[in-house]
């Protein structure tokens, strides 16, 4: 996982606040080298939500690369609390 430079993180937060609204501003950003995808290439947003909210993951049998989940979970821990 790649670390997000602080300046870029602030710029992204400000951009979201300006163009979408302050309520949509992310509390933290996690850079990922890959996302959990099915074998056909669809991003499994359900798994992203589960990881972000610290919930137990559901069915992951359709993942193209199961190691992505572990990488994302570690990145969330490294990013610190919400």
Secondary structure, 3 states (H helix, E strand, C coil): CCCCCHHHHHHHHHHHHHHCCHHHCCCCCCCCCCCCEECCCCECHHHHHHHHHCCCCCCCCCECCCHHHHHHHHHHHHHCCC
